[in-house]
Amino acid sequence: MRPHALIGLKTPWREMKVPLLLAALQLLLQIVFHDRYGYFRDELYYIACSNHLDWGYVDHPPFSIALLWISRAILGDSLQAIRFLPSVAGAAVVILAALMARRLGGSRAAQGLASLAVVVAPVLLGHGRYFSMNPFDVLFWALALYVLVLVFSGGSPRLWLLFGVVVGLGLLNKYSIGFLCLALVAGLLLTPHRKTLLSGWFWLGALVAGILFLPHVLWQISTGFPSLEFMRNASTYKNVDLTVREFLGGQVQFLNPAAAPLWLLGVYFFLARPEARPYRPFGWIYCALVVLMIATKAKVYYLSPVYPVLFAGGAVCAERIVQARVWSWLRPAYAVMLLVIGLIGLPFALPVLPVDSFIAYQERLGMKPEAEETNRVGPLPQSYADQFGWEEFVGLVAGAYATLTPEEQAQCVIFVRNYGEAGAVDFFGKRKGLPDALCAHNSYWMWGPGTRSGEVSIVVGAHRTLEENLADLQGAFAEVRLVGTTGSKYAMPFEVGRQIFLCRRMKMTFQAIWPGERFYI
């Protein structure tokens, strides 16, 4: 099969110059601001996970961690280094949106509009600002959706094998692409494409996906399905229970309010336009995804990977239903509006402003951070707040550690309360000579209590009063002394006021208490 046939191109790449330029500009914009703030909580945790390579982790599959391990080995641990691949993934999605518009029959203008809509969508642009599963999740969705465009436009049924590869790798990155698979079945059943469900190629593709995902499934079985416990606890205790109105309203806000007419037009195009009949499943896929995600209490941004294909469909539909004479001036006017609204929302997607300037900008717009989890937020949204306070926190721990004799340091345990604190100690503490942290949160619990008993321990207190923490720790240690309190101005509120204690002569051992310390959420 010729490369052009595989990707749906009949013209040279130079005719994609606008999408390519937009992708390059997005990549450059993200790189410029990668080190404006600091390491994100999850990045520190992911770095720790990459030091414990495995086929799975409590709260995520292994693909992104393996990718980070490779990235660190080649590029290093700087903010620019670990955030480079997420930005590349985001740039690829910009190009894929244009390719989808092209395959749907869109002109160069439609391709450019679809790409621009991706670039100015804060939620999609923001995925590339730090390392996580999410930028690669969006990329896998975009690849899968593009393969579906090829299939529905009359491509070879063997493309289902490629779809299986994309989905299998996507599942190894983040489970949420499974929602796309469930919605696809609904989309096939509700359209003449239902005959695909009788195709051997379709089921061979499913088999390929299953084989790729199997090592992680076997890991889950061997470890007692920790991810099921994590997801159940997160849904029950951590994630905010959004109303249908809040979830749908979030789609408009997170995708750029000016882009709403475009993706809504895309839904209409796939569901109702006669010329889009071969692509009808995409309309039902979106409807099914909305229902599935509302029913499972998904966060607003979980739906964001589906929008590139809706932008593509909307751009194609617009140039077909609007008279050419009107479209010739409406198209650039709409593109300018997308760009203007995108620029207004840019500081919420990328840290283009110094932190105090961002807080002031947010206040001038009459906005305040909204929590997507049950934790209270401060002056910054959590995606920014979780980039502050880590080095100060580790400095307090290191200060306590420095007061110990060499003999005490050799047996000292540093016990913290969540994977962000643990990741910070493991990453920033290396240069200060600190041992790795003990933590019972998520995958840290699976890595065990180590061999140090806890005779000398630096313990981060729970988010309680001093009296409550002292009472709790004095039940476990003969000597407890407060040695520091965190006080970052911008960090998440639950990380501010954390009390750090130096404890001696533990009345039991960490090894003995470890089974009961597990904390999956």
Contacts in CASP RR format, 6 or more apart in sequence:
PFRMAT RR
TARGET T0000
AUTHOR 0000-0000-0000
METHOD contacts of the structure
MODEL  1
MRPHALIGLKTPWREMKVPLLLAALQLLLQIVFHDRYGYFRDELYYIACS
NHLDWGYVDHPPFSIALLWISRAILGDSLQAIRFLPSVAGAAVVILAALM
ARRLGGSRAAQGLASLAVVVAPVLLGHGRYFSMNPFDVLFWALALYVLVL
VFSGGSPRLWLLFGVVVGLGLLNKYSIGFLCLALVAGLLLTPHRKTLLSG
WFWLGALVAGILFLPHVLWQISTGFPSLEFMRNASTYKNVDLTVREFLGG
QVQFLNPAAAPLWLLGVYFFLARPEARPYRPFGWIYCALVVLMIATKAKV
YYLSPVYPVLFAGGAVCAERIVQARVWSWLRPAYAVMLLVIGLIGLPFAL
PVLPVDSFIAYQERLGMKPEAEETNRVGPLPQSYADQFGWEEFVGLVAGA
YATLTPEEQAQCVIFVRNYGEAGAVDFFGKRKGLPDALCAHNSYWMWGPG
TRSGEVSIVVGAHRTLEENLADLQGAFAEVRLVGTTGSKYAMPFEVGRQI
FLCRRMKMTFQAIWPGERFYI
1 156 0 8 1.000
3 9 0 8 1.000
4 10 0 8 1.000
7 99 0 8 1.000
8 99 0 8 1.000
8 102 0 8 1.000
8 103 0 8 1.000
8 150 0 8 1.000
9 99 0 8 1.000
9 102 0 8 1.000
13 20 0 8 1.000
15 108 0 8 1.000
16 95 0 8 1.000
16 98 0 8 1.000
16 99 0 8 1.000
16 102 0 8 1.000
16 111 0 8 1.000
18 98 0 8 1.000
18 108 0 8 1.000
18 111 0 8 1.000
18 112 0 8 1.000
18 115 0 8 1.000
19 94 0 8 1.000
19 95 0 8 1.000
19 97 0 8 1.000
19 98 0 8 1.000
19 111 0 8 1.000
19 112 0 8 1.000
19 114 0 8 1.000
19 115 0 8 1.000
20 95 0 8 1.000
22 94 0 8 1.000
22 112 0 8 1.000
22 115 0 8 1.000
22 116 0 8 1.000
22 119 0 8 1.000
23 90 0 8 1.000
23 91 0 8 1.000
23 92 0 8 1.000
23 94 0 8 1.000
23 95 0 8 1.000
23 115 0 8 1.000
23 119 0 8 1.000
24 91 0 8 1.000
25 119 0 8 1.000
26 87 0 8 1.000
26 90 0 8 1.000
26 91 0 8 1.000
26 94 0 8 1.000
26 119 0 8 1.000
26 125 0 8 1.000
27 87 0 8 1.000
27 88 0 8 1.000
27 90 0 8 1.000
27 91 0 8 1.000
29 350 0 8 1.000
30 83 0 8 1.000
30 87 0 8 1.000
30 125 0 8 1.000
30 128 0 8 1.000
30 129 0 8 1.000
30 350 0 8 1.000
31 80 0 8 1.000
31 83 0 8 1.000
31 84 0 8 1.000
31 87 0 8 1.000
33 129 0 8 1.000
33 350 0 8 1.000
33 351 0 8 1.000
33 352 0 8 1.000
34 79 0 8 1.000
34 80 0 8 1.000
34 83 0 8 1.000
34 84 0 8 1.000
34 87 0 8 1.000
34 129 0 8 1.000
35 78 0 8 1.000
35 79 0 8 1.000
35 80 0 8 1.000
36 351 0 8 1.000
36 352 0 8 1.000
36 354 0 8 1.000
37 351 0 8 1.000
37 355 0 8 1.000
37 384 0 8 1.000
37 387 0 8 1.000
37 388 0 8 1.000
38 79 0 8 1.000
38 387 0 8 1.000
38 388 0 8 1.000
38 390 0 8 1.000
39 79 0 8 1.000
39 130 0 8 1.000
39 387 0 8 1.000
39 390 0 8 1.000
39 424 0 8 1.000
39 427 0 8 1.000
40 130 0 8 1.000
40 131 0 8 1.000
40 132 0 8 1.000
40 383 0 8 1.000
40 386 0 8 1.000
40 387 0 8 1.000
41 386 0 8 1.000
41 387 0 8 1.000
41 390 0 8 1.000
41 419 0 8 1.000
41 420 0 8 1.000
42 130 0 8 1.000
42 131 0 8 1.000
42 132 0 8 1.000
42 386 0 8 1.000
42 420 0 8 1.000
43 82 0 8 1.000
43 130 0 8 1.000
43 131 0 8 1.000
43 132 0 8 1.000
44 390 0 8 1.000
44 419 0 8 1.000
44 420 0 8 1.000
44 423 0 8 1.000
44 424 0 8 1.000
44 426 0 8 1.000
44 427 0 8 1.000
45 419 0 8 1.000
45 420 0 8 1.000
45 422 0 8 1.000
45 423 0 8 1.000
45 442 0 8 1.000
45 443 0 8 1.000
46 64 0 8 1.000
46 65 0 8 1.000
46 68 0 8 1.000
46 131 0 8 1.000
46 132 0 8 1.000
47 68 0 8 1.000
47 72 0 8 1.000
47 77 0 8 1.000
47 82 0 8 1.000
47 423 0 8 1.000
47 426 0 8 1.000
47 427 0 8 1.000
48 419 0 8 1.000
48 422 0 8 1.000
48 423 0 8 1.000
48 426 0 8 1.000
48 427 0 8 1.000
48 444 0 8 1.000
49 57 0 8 1.000
49 65 0 8 1.000
49 68 0 8 1.000
49 443 0 8 1.000
50 65 0 8 1.000
50 66 0 8 1.000
50 68 0 8 1.000
50 69 0 8 1.000
50 72 0 8 1.000
51 426 0 8 1.000
52 443 0 8 1.000
52 447 0 8 1.000
53 62 0 8 1.000
53 65 0 8 1.000
53 66 0 8 1.000
53 69 0 8 1.000
54 62 0 8 1.000
54 219 0 8 1.000
55 62 0 8 1.000
55 215 0 8 1.000
55 216 0 8 1.000
55 218 0 8 1.000
55 219 0 8 1.000
56 62 0 8 1.000
56 65 0 8 1.000
56 216 0 8 1.000
56 219 0 8 1.000
56 220 0 8 1.000
57 65 0 8 1.000
57 442 0 8 1.000
57 443 0 8 1.000
57 446 0 8 1.000
58 226 0 8 1.000
58 227 0 8 1.000
58 230 0 8 1.000
58 442 0 8 1.000
58 443 0 8 1.000
58 445 0 8 1.000
58 446 0 8 1.000
58 520 0 8 1.000
59 227 0 8 1.000
59 230 0 8 1.000
59 442 0 8 1.000
59 443 0 8 1.000
59 520 0 8 1.000
60 133 0 8 1.000
60 174 0 8 1.000
61 171 0 8 1.000
61 172 0 8 1.000
61 173 0 8 1.000
61 174 0 8 1.000
61 175 0 8 1.000
61 216 0 8 1.000
62 172 0 8 1.000
62 216 0 8 1.000
63 133 0 8 1.000
63 136 0 8 1.000
63 169 0 8 1.000
63 170 0 8 1.000
63 172 0 8 1.000
63 173 0 8 1.000
64 131 0 8 1.000
64 132 0 8 1.000
64 133 0 8 1.000
64 136 0 8 1.000
64 173 0 8 1.000
64 174 0 8 1.000
67 85 0 8 1.000
67 136 0 8 1.000
68 82 0 8 1.000
68 131 0 8 1.000
71 81 0 8 1.000
71 82 0 8 1.000
71 84 0 8 1.000
71 85 0 8 1.000
72 81 0 8 1.000
72 82 0 8 1.000
75 81 0 8 1.000
75 82 0 8 1.000
75 84 0 8 1.000
76 82 0 8 1.000
77 427 0 8 1.000
82 131 0 8 1.000
83 128 0 8 1.000
83 129 0 8 1.000
83 130 0 8 1.000
83 131 0 8 1.000
85 131 0 8 1.000
85 135 0 8 1.000
86 127 0 8 1.000
86 128 0 8 1.000
86 129 0 8 1.000
86 130 0 8 1.000
86 131 0 8 1.000
86 132 0 8 1.000
86 135 0 8 1.000
86 136 0 8 1.000
87 128 0 8 1.000
87 135 0 8 1.000
89 127 0 8 1.000
89 128 0 8 1.000
89 135 0 8 1.000
89 136 0 8 1.000
89 138 0 8 1.000
89 139 0 8 1.000
90 124 0 8 1.000
90 127 0 8 1.000
90 128 0 8 1.000
90 135 0 8 1.000
90 138 0 8 1.000
90 139 0 8 1.000
92 139 0 8 1.000
92 142 0 8 1.000
93 118 0 8 1.000
93 124 0 8 1.000
93 138 0 8 1.000
93 139 0 8 1.000
93 142 0 8 1.000
93 308 0 8 1.000
94 115 0 8 1.000
94 118 0 8 1.000
94 119 0 8 1.000
95 115 0 8 1.000
96 139 0 8 1.000
96 142 0 8 1.000
96 143 0 8 1.000
96 145 0 8 1.000
96 146 0 8 1.000
96 308 0 8 1.000
97 114 0 8 1.000
97 115 0 8 1.000
97 117 0 8 1.000
97 118 0 8 1.000
97 142 0 8 1.000
97 308 0 8 1.000
97 309 0 8 1.000
97 311 0 8 1.000
97 312 0 8 1.000
98 111 0 8 1.000
98 112 0 8 1.000
98 114 0 8 1.000
98 115 0 8 1.000
98 312 0 8 1.000
99 111 0 8 1.000
99 146 0 8 1.000
100 114 0 8 1.000
100 145 0 8 1.000
100 146 0 8 1.000
100 149 0 8 1.000
100 308 0 8 1.000
100 309 0 8 1.000
100 312 0 8 1.000
100 313 0 8 1.000
101 110 0 8 1.000
101 111 0 8 1.000
101 112 0 8 1.000
101 113 0 8 1.000
101 114 0 8 1.000
101 311 0 8 1.000
101 312 0 8 1.000
101 313 0 8 1.000
101 315 0 8 1.000
101 316 0 8 1.000
102 111 0 8 1.000
103 146 0 8 1.000
103 149 0 8 1.000
103 150 0 8 1.000
103 153 0 8 1.000
104 149 0 8 1.000
104 153 0 8 1.000
104 276 0 8 1.000
104 279 0 8 1.000
104 312 0 8 1.000
104 313 0 8 1.000
104 316 0 8 1.000
105 316 0 8 1.000
106 315 0 8 1.000
106 316 0 8 1.000
106 319 0 8 1.000
107 319 0 8 1.000
109 315 0 8 1.000
109 319 0 8 1.000
109 331 0 8 1.000
110 312 0 8 1.000
110 315 0 8 1.000
110 316 0 8 1.000
110 318 0 8 1.000
110 319 0 8 1.000
111 315 0 8 1.000
112 315 0 8 1.000
113 262 0 8 1.000
113 311 0 8 1.000
113 315 0 8 1.000
113 318 0 8 1.000
113 331 0 8 1.000
113 334 0 8 1.000
113 335 0 8 1.000
114 308 0 8 1.000
114 311 0 8 1.000
114 312 0 8 1.000
114 313 0 8 1.000
114 314 0 8 1.000
114 315 0 8 1.000
116 335 0 8 1.000
116 338 0 8 1.000
116 339 0 8 1.000
117 256 0 8 1.000
117 259 0 8 1.000
117 262 0 8 1.000
117 263 0 8 1.000
117 307 0 8 1.000
117 311 0 8 1.000
117 315 0 8 1.000
117 338 0 8 1.000
118 124 0 8 1.000
118 307 0 8 1.000
118 308 0 8 1.000
118 311 0 8 1.000
119 125 0 8 1.000
120 256 0 8 1.000
120 258 0 8 1.000
120 259 0 8 1.000
120 338 0 8 1.000
120 339 0 8 1.000
120 341 0 8 1.000
120 342 0 8 1.000
120 343 0 8 1.000
121 254 0 8 1.000
121 255 0 8 1.000
121 256 0 8 1.000
121 259 0 8 1.000
121 304 0 8 1.000
121 307 0 8 1.000
122 254 0 8 1.000
122 255 0 8 1.000
122 256 0 8 1.000
122 342 0 8 1.000
122 345 0 8 1.000
122 346 0 8 1.000
122 348 0 8 1.000
122 349 0 8 1.000
123 254 0 8 1.000
123 255 0 8 1.000
123 300 0 8 1.000
123 301 0 8 1.000
123 304 0 8 1.000
123 349 0 8 1.000
124 138 0 8 1.000
124 255 0 8 1.000
124 304 0 8 1.000
124 307 0 8 1.000
124 308 0 8 1.000
125 346 0 8 1.000
125 349 0 8 1.000
125 350 0 8 1.000
126 349 0 8 1.000
126 350 0 8 1.000
127 134 0 8 1.000
127 135 0 8 1.000
127 138 0 8 1.000
127 304 0 8 1.000
128 134 0 8 1.000
128 135 0 8 1.000
129 349 0 8 1.000
129 350 0 8 1.000
129 351 0 8 1.000
129 383 0 8 1.000
130 387 0 8 1.000
133 173 0 8 1.000
133 174 0 8 1.000
134 174 0 8 1.000
134 301 0 8 1.000
136 170 0 8 1.000
136 173 0 8 1.000
136 174 0 8 1.000
137 170 0 8 1.000
137 173 0 8 1.000
137 174 0 8 1.000
137 176 0 8 1.000
137 177 0 8 1.000
137 305 0 8 1.000
138 304 0 8 1.000
138 305 0 8 1.000
138 308 0 8 1.000
140 166 0 8 1.000
140 167 0 8 1.000
140 169 0 8 1.000
140 170 0 8 1.000
140 173 0 8 1.000
140 174 0 8 1.000
140 177 0 8 1.000
140 305 0 8 1.000
141 177 0 8 1.000
141 180 0 8 1.000
141 305 0 8 1.000
141 306 0 8 1.000
141 308 0 8 1.000
142 305 0 8 1.000
142 308 0 8 1.000
142 309 0 8 1.000
143 166 0 8 1.000
144 163 0 8 1.000
144 166 0 8 1.000
144 167 0 8 1.000
144 177 0 8 1.000
144 180 0 8 1.000
145 180 0 8 1.000
145 282 0 8 1.000
145 306 0 8 1.000
145 308 0 8 1.000
145 309 0 8 1.000
146 309 0 8 1.000
147 159 0 8 1.000
147 162 0 8 1.000
147 163 0 8 1.000
147 166 0 8 1.000
148 163 0 8 1.000
148 184 0 8 1.000
148 281 0 8 1.000
148 282 0 8 1.000
149 279 0 8 1.000
149 309 0 8 1.000
149 312 0 8 1.000
150 159 0 8 1.000
151 157 0 8 1.000
151 159 0 8 1.000
151 160 0 8 1.000
151 163 0 8 1.000
152 193 0 8 1.000
152 278 0 8 1.000
152 279 0 8 1.000
152 281 0 8 1.000
152 282 0 8 1.000
153 278 0 8 1.000
153 279 0 8 1.000
154 278 0 8 1.000
157 199 0 8 1.000
157 200 0 8 1.000
157 201 0 8 1.000
157 202 0 8 1.000
158 201 0 8 1.000
159 201 0 8 1.000
160 199 0 8 1.000
160 201 0 8 1.000
160 202 0 8 1.000
160 204 0 8 1.000
160 205 0 8 1.000
161 201 0 8 1.000
161 204 0 8 1.000
161 205 0 8 1.000
161 208 0 8 1.000
163 205 0 8 1.000
163 209 0 8 1.000
164 205 0 8 1.000
164 206 0 8 1.000
164 208 0 8 1.000
164 209 0 8 1.000
164 212 0 8 1.000
165 205 0 8 1.000
165 208 0 8 1.000
165 209 0 8 1.000
165 212 0 8 1.000
167 177 0 8 1.000
167 178 0 8 1.000
167 180 0 8 1.000
167 181 0 8 1.000
167 209 0 8 1.000
168 177 0 8 1.000
168 208 0 8 1.000
168 209 0 8 1.000
168 210 0 8 1.000
168 212 0 8 1.000
168 213 0 8 1.000
169 212 0 8 1.000
170 177 0 8 1.000
171 177 0 8 1.000
171 178 0 8 1.000
171 209 0 8 1.000
171 210 0 8 1.000
171 212 0 8 1.000
171 213 0 8 1.000
171 216 0 8 1.000
172 212 0 8 1.000
172 213 0 8 1.000
172 216 0 8 1.000
175 227 0 8 1.000
176 302 0 8 1.000
176 305 0 8 1.000
177 305 0 8 1.000
179 289 0 8 1.000
179 292 0 8 1.000
179 293 0 8 1.000
179 302 0 8 1.000
180 285 0 8 1.000
180 289 0 8 1.000
180 305 0 8 1.000
180 306 0 8 1.000
181 209 0 8 1.000
182 288 0 8 1.000
182 292 0 8 1.000
183 284 0 8 1.000
183 285 0 8 1.000
183 286 0 8 1.000
183 288 0 8 1.000
183 289 0 8 1.000
183 292 0 8 1.000
184 281 0 8 1.000
184 285 0 8 1.000
185 197 0 8 1.000
186 284 0 8 1.000
186 285 0 8 1.000
186 288 0 8 1.000
187 193 0 8 1.000
187 280 0 8 1.000
187 281 0 8 1.000
187 283 0 8 1.000
187 284 0 8 1.000
187 285 0 8 1.000
187 288 0 8 1.000
188 194 0 8 1.000
188 196 0 8 1.000
188 197 0 8 1.000
188 281 0 8 1.000
189 197 0 8 1.000
190 280 0 8 1.000
190 281 0 8 1.000
190 284 0 8 1.000
191 280 0 8 1.000
191 281 0 8 1.000
191 284 0 8 1.000
192 280 0 8 1.000
193 280 0 8 1.000
193 281 0 8 1.000
196 202 0 8 1.000
220 226 0 8 1.000
220 227 0 8 1.000
220 228 0 8 1.000
223 446 0 8 1.000
226 446 0 8 1.000
226 520 0 8 1.000
229 520 0 8 1.000
230 442 0 8 1.000
230 520 0 8 1.000
230 521 0 8 1.000
233 520 0 8 1.000
233 521 0 8 1.000
234 521 0 8 1.000
235 296 0 8 1.000
235 297 0 8 1.000
237 374 0 8 1.000
237 521 0 8 1.000
238 373 0 8 1.000
238 374 0 8 1.000
238 375 0 8 1.000
238 521 0 8 1.000
239 297 0 8 1.000
239 299 0 8 1.000
239 372 0 8 1.000
239 373 0 8 1.000
239 374 0 8 1.000
240 371 0 8 1.000
240 372 0 8 1.000
240 373 0 8 1.000
240 374 0 8 1.000
241 297 0 8 1.000
242 297 0 8 1.000
242 300 0 8 1.000
244 294 0 8 1.000
246 300 0 8 1.000
247 290 0 8 1.000
247 293 0 8 1.000
247 294 0 8 1.000
247 298 0 8 1.000
247 300 0 8 1.000
248 290 0 8 1.000
249 300 0 8 1.000
250 300 0 8 1.000
251 260 0 8 1.000
251 300 0 8 1.000
251 303 0 8 1.000
252 260 0 8 1.000
254 300 0 8 1.000
254 301 0 8 1.000
254 304 0 8 1.000
255 263 0 8 1.000
255 304 0 8 1.000
255 307 0 8 1.000
256 338 0 8 1.000
256 341 0 8 1.000
256 342 0 8 1.000
256 345 0 8 1.000
257 341 0 8 1.000
258 334 0 8 1.000
258 337 0 8 1.000
258 338 0 8 1.000
258 340 0 8 1.000
258 341 0 8 1.000
258 342 0 8 1.000
259 311 0 8 1.000
259 338 0 8 1.000
262 310 0 8 1.000
262 311 0 8 1.000
262 314 0 8 1.000
262 315 0 8 1.000
262 318 0 8 1.000
262 338 0 8 1.000
263 307 0 8 1.000
263 310 0 8 1.000
263 311 0 8 1.000
263 314 0 8 1.000
265 313 0 8 1.000
265 314 0 8 1.000
265 317 0 8 1.000
265 318 0 8 1.000
266 310 0 8 1.000
266 311 0 8 1.000
266 313 0 8 1.000
266 314 0 8 1.000
266 317 0 8 1.000
267 283 0 8 1.000
267 286 0 8 1.000
267 287 0 8 1.000
267 310 0 8 1.000
268 314 0 8 1.000
268 317 0 8 1.000
269 276 0 8 1.000
269 313 0 8 1.000
269 314 0 8 1.000
269 316 0 8 1.000
269 317 0 8 1.000
270 276 0 8 1.000
270 279 0 8 1.000
270 280 0 8 1.000
270 281 0 8 1.000
270 282 0 8 1.000
270 283 0 8 1.000
270 286 0 8 1.000
270 310 0 8 1.000
270 313 0 8 1.000
271 280 0 8 1.000
271 283 0 8 1.000
271 284 0 8 1.000
273 317 0 8 1.000
273 320 0 8 1.000
275 320 0 8 1.000
276 313 0 8 1.000
276 317 0 8 1.000
282 309 0 8 1.000
282 310 0 8 1.000
282 313 0 8 1.000
285 306 0 8 1.000
286 306 0 8 1.000
286 310 0 8 1.000
289 303 0 8 1.000
289 306 0 8 1.000
290 303 0 8 1.000
292 298 0 8 1.000
293 302 0 8 1.000
293 303 0 8 1.000
299 372 0 8 1.000
300 372 0 8 1.000
318 327 0 8 1.000
318 331 0 8 1.000
319 327 0 8 1.000
319 331 0 8 1.000
322 330 0 8 1.000
344 365 0 8 1.000
346 352 0 8 1.000
347 353 0 8 1.000
347 358 0 8 1.000
347 361 0 8 1.000
347 362 0 8 1.000
348 362 0 8 1.000
348 381 0 8 1.000
351 358 0 8 1.000
351 384 0 8 1.000
351 387 0 8 1.000
353 361 0 8 1.000
355 380 0 8 1.000
355 384 0 8 1.000
355 388 0 8 1.000
355 490 0 8 1.000
358 380 0 8 1.000
358 384 0 8 1.000
359 379 0 8 1.000
359 380 0 8 1.000
362 368 0 8 1.000
362 369 0 8 1.000
369 377 0 8 1.000
369 378 0 8 1.000
369 379 0 8 1.000
369 380 0 8 1.000
369 381 0 8 1.000
369 382 0 8 1.000
369 385 0 8 1.000
370 377 0 8 1.000
370 381 0 8 1.000
371 377 0 8 1.000
371 382 0 8 1.000
372 382 0 8 1.000
373 382 0 8 1.000
375 382 0 8 1.000
375 492 0 8 1.000
375 493 0 8 1.000
375 494 0 8 1.000
376 493 0 8 1.000
376 494 0 8 1.000
377 385 0 8 1.000
377 492 0 8 1.000
377 493 0 8 1.000
378 385 0 8 1.000
378 492 0 8 1.000
378 493 0 8 1.000
379 385 0 8 1.000
379 490 0 8 1.000
380 388 0 8 1.000
380 490 0 8 1.000
382 492 0 8 1.000
384 490 0 8 1.000
385 490 0 8 1.000
385 491 0 8 1.000
385 492 0 8 1.000
386 491 0 8 1.000
386 492 0 8 1.000
388 488 0 8 1.000
388 489 0 8 1.000
388 490 0 8 1.000
388 491 0 8 1.000
389 486 0 8 1.000
389 487 0 8 1.000
389 488 0 8 1.000
389 490 0 8 1.000
389 491 0 8 1.000
389 495 0 8 1.000
390 420 0 8 1.000
390 424 0 8 1.000
390 428 0 8 1.000
391 424 0 8 1.000
391 428 0 8 1.000
392 486 0 8 1.000
392 487 0 8 1.000
392 488 0 8 1.000
393 421 0 8 1.000
393 424 0 8 1.000
393 486 0 8 1.000
393 488 0 8 1.000
393 495 0 8 1.000
393 498 0 8 1.000
394 424 0 8 1.000
394 425 0 8 1.000
394 428 0 8 1.000
394 429 0 8 1.000
394 432 0 8 1.000
394 434 0 8 1.000
395 428 0 8 1.000
395 432 0 8 1.000
396 483 0 8 1.000
396 484 0 8 1.000
396 485 0 8 1.000
396 486 0 8 1.000
396 500 0 8 1.000
397 414 0 8 1.000
397 425 0 8 1.000
397 429 0 8 1.000
397 434 0 8 1.000
397 458 0 8 1.000
397 460 0 8 1.000
397 500 0 8 1.000
398 429 0 8 1.000
398 432 0 8 1.000
398 433 0 8 1.000
398 434 0 8 1.000
399 483 0 8 1.000
400 458 0 8 1.000
400 483 0 8 1.000
400 484 0 8 1.000
400 500 0 8 1.000
400 502 0 8 1.000
401 409 0 8 1.000
401 412 0 8 1.000
401 414 0 8 1.000
401 432 0 8 1.000
401 433 0 8 1.000
401 434 0 8 1.000
401 458 0 8 1.000
403 483 0 8 1.000
403 502 0 8 1.000
404 412 0 8 1.000
404 456 0 8 1.000
408 456 0 8 1.000
411 452 0 8 1.000
411 453 0 8 1.000
411 454 0 8 1.000
411 455 0 8 1.000
411 456 0 8 1.000
412 435 0 8 1.000
412 452 0 8 1.000
412 454 0 8 1.000
412 456 0 8 1.000
412 457 0 8 1.000
412 458 0 8 1.000
413 435 0 8 1.000
413 438 0 8 1.000
413 452 0 8 1.000
413 453 0 8 1.000
413 454 0 8 1.000
413 456 0 8 1.000
413 457 0 8 1.000
413 458 0 8 1.000
413 510 0 8 1.000
414 425 0 8 1.000
414 434 0 8 1.000
414 435 0 8 1.000
414 436 0 8 1.000
414 437 0 8 1.000
414 438 0 8 1.000
414 457 0 8 1.000
414 458 0 8 1.000
415 437 0 8 1.000
415 438 0 8 1.000
415 439 0 8 1.000
415 457 0 8 1.000
415 458 0 8 1.000
415 459 0 8 1.000
415 460 0 8 1.000
415 510 0 8 1.000
416 422 0 8 1.000
416 425 0 8 1.000
416 437 0 8 1.000
416 438 0 8 1.000
416 439 0 8 1.000
416 460 0 8 1.000
417 439 0 8 1.000
417 441 0 8 1.000
417 460 0 8 1.000
417 461 0 8 1.000
417 462 0 8 1.000
417 463 0 8 1.000
417 498 0 8 1.000
418 439 0 8 1.000
418 441 0 8 1.000
419 439 0 8 1.000
419 441 0 8 1.000
419 442 0 8 1.000
419 443 0 8 1.000
419 444 0 8 1.000
421 437 0 8 1.000
421 439 0 8 1.000
421 460 0 8 1.000
421 495 0 8 1.000
421 498 0 8 1.000
422 437 0 8 1.000
422 438 0 8 1.000
422 439 0 8 1.000
422 441 0 8 1.000
422 444 0 8 1.000
423 437 0 8 1.000
425 434 0 8 1.000
425 436 0 8 1.000
425 437 0 8 1.000
426 436 0 8 1.000
426 437 0 8 1.000
435 452 0 8 1.000
437 444 0 8 1.000
438 444 0 8 1.000
438 448 0 8 1.000
438 449 0 8 1.000
438 450 0 8 1.000
438 510 0 8 1.000
439 445 0 8 1.000
440 514 0 8 1.000
440 516 0 8 1.000
440 517 0 8 1.000
440 518 0 8 1.000
440 519 0 8 1.000
441 519 0 8 1.000
441 520 0 8 1.000
441 521 0 8 1.000
442 519 0 8 1.000
442 520 0 8 1.000
442 521 0 8 1.000
445 514 0 8 1.000
445 517 0 8 1.000
445 518 0 8 1.000
445 519 0 8 1.000
445 520 0 8 1.000
448 514 0 8 1.000
449 509 0 8 1.000
449 510 0 8 1.000
449 511 0 8 1.000
449 514 0 8 1.000
450 510 0 8 1.000
450 511 0 8 1.000
451 511 0 8 1.000
452 510 0 8 1.000
453 506 0 8 1.000
453 509 0 8 1.000
453 510 0 8 1.000
453 511 0 8 1.000
454 506 0 8 1.000
454 509 0 8 1.000
454 510 0 8 1.000
455 504 0 8 1.000
455 505 0 8 1.000
455 506 0 8 1.000
456 502 0 8 1.000
456 503 0 8 1.000
456 504 0 8 1.000
457 477 0 8 1.000
457 502 0 8 1.000
457 503 0 8 1.000
457 504 0 8 1.000
457 506 0 8 1.000
458 483 0 8 1.000
458 500 0 8 1.000
458 501 0 8 1.000
458 502 0 8 1.000
458 503 0 8 1.000
459 473 0 8 1.000
459 500 0 8 1.000
459 501 0 8 1.000
459 503 0 8 1.000
460 498 0 8 1.000
460 499 0 8 1.000
460 500 0 8 1.000
460 501 0 8 1.000
461 469 0 8 1.000
461 472 0 8 1.000
461 473 0 8 1.000
461 498 0 8 1.000
461 499 0 8 1.000
461 500 0 8 1.000
461 501 0 8 1.000
462 468 0 8 1.000
462 469 0 8 1.000
462 472 0 8 1.000
463 494 0 8 1.000
463 498 0 8 1.000
464 472 0 8 1.000
466 482 0 8 1.000
466 499 0 8 1.000
469 499 0 8 1.000
469 501 0 8 1.000
470 480 0 8 1.000
470 482 0 8 1.000
473 480 0 8 1.000
473 501 0 8 1.000
473 503 0 8 1.000
474 480 0 8 1.000
475 507 0 8 1.000
476 503 0 8 1.000
476 506 0 8 1.000
476 507 0 8 1.000
476 508 0 8 1.000
477 503 0 8 1.000
477 504 0 8 1.000
477 505 0 8 1.000
477 506 0 8 1.000
477 507 0 8 1.000
478 504 0 8 1.000
478 505 0 8 1.000
478 507 0 8 1.000
479 503 0 8 1.000
479 504 0 8 1.000
479 505 0 8 1.000
480 501 0 8 1.000
480 502 0 8 1.000
480 503 0 8 1.000
481 501 0 8 1.000
481 502 0 8 1.000
481 503 0 8 1.000
482 499 0 8 1.000
482 500 0 8 1.000
482 501 0 8 1.000
483 500 0 8 1.000
483 501 0 8 1.000
483 502 0 8 1.000
484 499 0 8 1.000
484 500 0 8 1.000
485 497 0 8 1.000
485 498 0 8 1.000
485 499 0 8 1.000
485 500 0 8 1.000
486 495 0 8 1.000
486 496 0 8 1.000
486 497 0 8 1.000
486 498 0 8 1.000
486 500 0 8 1.000
487 496 0 8 1.000
487 497 0 8 1.000
488 495 0 8 1.000
488 496 0 8 1.000
END
